[in-house]
Amino acid sequence: MCKNFSISELSAEFDVTTRSIRFYEDQGLLHPSRRGQTRIYSTKDRVRLKLILRGKRLGFSLAETRELFDLWDETLSGSEKQLKLLLKTIAGKRAELEQQLQDIAMVQLELDNAETRCLETLNELEQKKMTAVD
């Protein structure tokens, strides 16, 4: 028997707002059934929410997540196409992170240089002050 979940149960389990869950539903990523006004989420919806949140942490856009879900939905167990797309997306994220690391290192170097120049200039000013007082 499949377990069902309420929006508040999923919200509590994954520490996200019910508004976020409804947003993912509006984006077509979750497909709860309804009992009157009440949303009933399936185990599949729960897994999808978990994957959406994991993808978000990894920097995947909702469009990328949707594309992966769409490929998964084409077959019962996923596909070679989906796995290749996921690997391509992961490689892209790695390249972005590598570029960000290089950018951060460059900014740190520039900050170090600016700090060194400021300290040297401040030291020179203090030396001139001390010389002027003597």
Secondary structure, 3 states (H helix, E strand, C coil): CCCCECHHHHHHHHCCCHHHHHHHHHCCCCCCEEECCEEEECHHHHHHHHHHHHHHHCCCCHHHHHHHHHHHHHCCCCCHHHHHHHHHHHHHHHHHHHHHHHHHHHHHHHHHHHHHHHHHHHHHHHHHHHHHHC
